[in-house]
Amino acid sequence: PMDVLFGKPPRMHRDVASLQTPGARLDFTHIDFAEACKRVLTLPAVASKNFLITIGDRTVGGLVHRDQMVGPWQVPVADVAVTLADYDGYTGEAMAVGERTPLALLDGPASGRMAVGEALTNIAASAIEAIGRVSLSANWMAPAGHPGEDAILYDTVRAVGAELCPALGIAIPVGKDSMSMRTVWQEDGEDRSVTAPLSLIVSAFAPVTDARLTLTPQLRTDAGETVLLLVDLGQGRNRLGGSALAQVYKQIGAIPPDVDDPRMLKAFFAAVQALNRAGLLLAYHDRSDGGLLACLCEMAFAGHTGVAVHIDGLGYDPLAALFAEELGAVMQVRDNELDAVVAVLREHGLDDVTHAIGHPAADDRLTVTLSENALLSETRTDLQRAWSATTYHMQALRDNSDCARQEYDGLLDAEDHGIRPVVTFDGSADVTAPLAGRTPRPRVAVLREQGVNGQIEMAAAFHRAGFEAVDVHMSDLLAGRVSLEGFAGLAACGGFSYGDVLGAGQGWAKSVLFHSDLRDMFGTFFTREDSFSLGVCNGCQMLSTLKDIIPGARHWPRFVRNESEQFEARFSQLEILDTPSILFTGMSGSVLPIAVAHGEGRADFGAADPADAMAAGLVAARYVDGHGAVAARYPQNPNGSPLGITALTTSDGRATIMMPHPERVFRTVTCSWHPHDWGEDSPWMRMFRNARVWVG
């Protein structure tokens, strides 16, 4: 019993009073649609968060299916995060977030309900058995003790925990709170304070039945004639209180959006799941910050396409129709499947709130019309530049400003194809099939050092290729518990060895070079003609520093700080070149997307000419851009390596080093984007199978 631990202290009592929330009628007289659109797109709550996303490793573990970046052009607009449960199946976990803090300035309970609603319309993009499988975590923040705020908090907790969630059939089993969201101080003899409004951040979690069914906002232009449907859970109310539009004109309004009908939200979730299971949805994006216009813009950015929109039937006020942040979503469906989609929506009672609002357009413009009168006609490029301006300016202050400018100006290239794979071999063929079942399996040492975190996915890739993957830590070698003598291969893994500072992989290598027994052990291994080695990321840095004891590796560079002066987590593409590398046998000429995650990946050849390594045919892979040319600009060349060089081999091909992570994308399902006709194994699986064939 708790009273055994704590006794029976007096219960806390708070005597609070509700205050009337002030509001003011919005005034958008003489507003210009184009100006309003660009103001909203540059608001930090709406604008691209690219500068925050690309500095974090989003592929570690090799189990990430859906990260923030969407489509061939890697636009950060994903609604939901999805991870896999293992390296063989397709079940996993979905995570999404919802918050509507500005609405609390007008109506606390409405802000709480909308936060839950947004989390659900976000997580609906993943394949979930039923809404009851969703669990919520609630992070409450409030300035306790500030006049009226305790009453707002009480009313909002009751509205969410005792009313909305029970009506939806979902629970909030966990959460946290911060009740001191107010600070006071004295300055120049005056009392000053800053008070934050009530805020509820809702994190939604659910088991995923099939990660491959995860929907994205990327508009498809390869699926024939399609139509865009808006499912308007606001039922035409189009309330603008607390919206991004109000904020960019220094207003707040009076009436915020709300979850008026929990049953409709529940039906919407079920309808999206049914449509997804039936394969009837090509793209999906929920309506949230910035309203319908921002939703459509983000879908167009991800699909690199124009959109023709007509808003007849969405209400009498076109501004409200475009910028209201009511719950809902836009879905792209095929024209010839429209009747089937509408039938499912009708079955769930949503046909009256579903509107056909437009279609992708080949002119690469966003055009909005009302009664055939154009309200807005802007190029996708101009709108995406506006949406990206905020992140560009932040990035330019924090990182190498030249790199930030290159990425921003890259948006001007309307002909950029983005990620455009070319596979010169049969990616579905298993070249190890003749070796299937042969025992014992050859052993590969999956080598790691303090801070390395990529060993599990590396082991999984080699295991799938037919190896026995053995976890080998440097301390095992130092203590004599393990020797490299019995291994056919060695794979030095990536991660953050030595905290990814002071040369990272170079420090790892020096623990070999400065220890005579280890130096002899590694030297003997590399000299054996029946051994192969692979270094990835930190492992690439490590092996490059050991080049003096690796036969045929004299031309290898060292790897130094990225030109951007920042850790780079990207989904880039490489061209595989014709080299002796045993790992890339039969793969030359291919252009493949790959995960990048490193802070020190720029190849530095010192006084040597990198062109000499190219001429010698020992550069195994290089970055290429959306036109298929050698990537000279950032971020297609994410670290600034000369000639795009990012993988090298030795003269006999037994040792290969590369900075990107093939082991994180050996399954198609873990590629951030991929062609729809790829099967279970991505083309990168071929390199691991090549190693198995070489060993024999």
Buried (B, 14 or more C-beta within 10 A) or exposed (E): EEEEEEEEEEEEEEEBEEEEBEBEEBEBEEEEBBEBBBBBBBBEBBBBBBBEBBBEBBBBBBBBBBBBBBBBBBBBBBBBBBBBBEBEEBEBBBBBBBBBBBBBBBBBBBBBBBBBBBBBBBBBBBBBEEBBBBBBBBBBBBBBEBEBBBBBBBBBBEBBBEBBBEBBEBEBEEBEBEBEBBEEEEEEEEEEEEEBBBBBBBBBBBBBBBBEBBBBBBBBBEBEEBBBBBBBBBBBBBBBBBBBBBBBBEBBBBBBBBBBBBEBBBBBBBBBBBBBBEEBBBBBBBBBBBBBBBBBBBBBBBBBBBBBBBBEEBBEEBBBBBBBBBBBBBBBBBEEBBEBBBEBBEEBBBEEBBBBBBBBBEEBBBBBBBEEEEBBBBBBBBBBBBBBBBBBBBBBEBBBBEBBBBBBEBBEEEEBEBBBBBBBBEBEEBBBEEBEEEEEBBBBBBBBBBBBBBBBBBBBBBBBBBBBBBBBBBEBBBEEEBBBEEBBBBBBBBBBBBEBEEBBBBBBBBBBBEBEEBBEBBBBBBEBEEBBBBBBBBBBBBBBBBBEBBBBBEBBBBBBBBBBEBBBBBBBBBBBBEBBBBBBBBBBEBBBBBBBBBBBBBBBBEEEEBEEBBEEEBBBBBBBBBEEEBBBBBBBBBBBBBBBBBBBBBBEBBBBBBBBBBBBBBBBBBBBBBBEEBEEBBBBBBBBBBBBBBBE
